[in-house]
Amino acid sequence: MLDKEGFAKAVRVKRAELGMSQGGLMAKSGVSRVTISHIENGDGRFSEESARVAEALGIKFSDYIVL
């Protein structure tokens, strides 16, 4: 299970720190802008896409997995 709220905040903060738009993140991760928006809002269930976004931003995805 994913800590959606914590991960969403980490994605928003890291993307802002990097000065990256959602379009830029889309290009780097291969994840659609709509899905990135859902991830940043803590909506939906996007484990594979979330992992790709985390990798593109240098976020450790496993830190947000709750057992």
Order of alpha helices (4+ residues) and beta strands (2+ residues): alpha-alpha-alpha-alpha
